[in-house]
Amino acid sequence: MAKLVIENAYLAPVVGAEIPNGHLVVGDDGRIEALGAGPAPTVVGAERLSGTGCLVTPGLVNTHHHLYQWATQGLFQDATLFEWLTGLYRLWATMDAEIVHGAAQAGLGWLALTGTTTSTDHHYLFPKGRGDLFEAEVRAAREIGLRFHPCRGSMDRGQSQGGLPPDEVVEDRDAILASTEEIIRTYHDPSFDSMLRVAVAPCSPFSVSEGLMVESAALARTHGVRLHTHLAETLDEEEHCIEQMGCTPVEYMEKLGWLGDDVWFAHAVHLHDKDIAAFAKTGTGSAHCPTSNARLGAGIARVTDLIAAGAPVGLGVDGAASAELTSMAGEMRQALLFQRAVHGPRALTARQALEVATLGGARNLGRHNEIGSLEVGKLADIAVWRVDGFRAALEDPVCALVFGPQPPLARLLVGGDTVVANDELQTMPQDAVARAGADARSRIMRQENR
């Protein structure tokens, strides 16, 4: 790749002082080579990008998603989480690799267009005889060009065993563990500039047996990969855990060895004070998904308290079926506003929201030494936002990004490669990506009606 110089921009590194009129140099190795105040240095053979009127931040890091759900947006619009899940399980059970690929392509393309450079995905349904669903989403991520952390999810506890999902959508425990290990061996790349890392992710306490939770943790730690699951999303879940496990969701996770700095949980809305202390003590992370939690009436996570305790917190857009067309930039704003609605106007600042969306997410994924802030030697995963025009009336560019609607995206770089330029995908035809998502929707609805 060619070197790139961004000049005359407002730099918001997340770590270190902001630079109102600065420059940033991306080396031909895809890393940040230099940044600082004042005019950019002369770099022979480099592309020069004017940052006049622009805010430069780290690329956003999405730490919870369900890409296949792009195909089922807008359904069960007024349901609680458990109502929504039971309404959708059988529809999701009809998906095949073609649906997953189209939905993942659209979902990842949308994330790129809204400032995301790294995304996870939590895929936990694998209907038999419907192709290689995991490969389908990995292929989509490579096509779009985002750094990808897919999680091999699973469910083995159906209704006959006291779980929430119907028996026909769960898998055998031994088959799950064998498939998960094969996926790790096939796809996981632990290198510094890795574009693909795998996590082990049983779905939730109400859809997974205790044995699978324990064996999944052992498998992940044997291979040095991270652990992820849904936790404490609703009060219904807490009641379920107390009734069937005899303890709260976090107590259950602690009992199973699922707290640690290699673990991050999705949602973590209903935490007790002792849970927050345990997260902070063990370095356990959480992915805050404000739009989805609001859409399903689940509540508002205690983000301010988690940050104050020193626990890692990132953001997630969650699946598009519970957070229609939600962007990471939008989740920054939602996170800020929700915390202030509960705790007052000083609860969360614009800069804290930006940090949660970048470095906080990188910490969840164990990549805070590689991505999440603008620092020399880190990977050049960078978003260049236009904050001129109408937004020029705001003297603070970070405020313009977080408090208002998403600004236009002048450039999005992943490892120094351009993925978006002037609000247009560069890695694939944008219209084709949008069509792929719409086609996935049409196909899954046809499958249901067969």
DATARA-V24164 format. One record per run of one state. SS is the DSSP state (h for helix, s for strand, l for the rest). FROM is the first residue (numbers start at 0). TO is the last residue. Records with the same first field share a line. If there is no record, write none. Layout:
# DATARA-V24164
SS = FROM-TO / FROM-TO
This chain:
# DATARA-V24164
l = 0-2 / 12-17 / 26-29 / 37-45 / 50-52 / 58-58 / 62-65 / 72-79 / 92-95 / 113-114 / 123-131 / 144-145 / 154-157 / 161-165 / 169-171 / 187-194 / 196-197 / 202-208 / 223-224 / 231-233 / 245-247 / 255-261 / 267-271 / 282-283 / 288-288 / 295-301 / 309-311 / 315-326 / 343-348 / 364-377 / 379-380 / 386-387 / 393-395 / 403-407 / 414-415 / 421-422 / 425-428 / 448-449
s = 3-11 / 18-25 / 30-36 / 46-49 / 53-57 / 59-61 / 115-122 / 146-153 / 195-195 / 198-201 / 225-230 / 262-266 / 284-287 / 312-314 / 378-378 / 381-385 / 408-413 / 416-420 / 423-424
h = 66-71 / 80-91 / 96-112 / 132-143 / 158-160 / 166-168 / 172-186 / 209-222 / 234-244 / 248-254 / 272-281 / 289-294 / 302-308 / 327-342 / 349-363 / 388-392 / 396-402 / 429-447
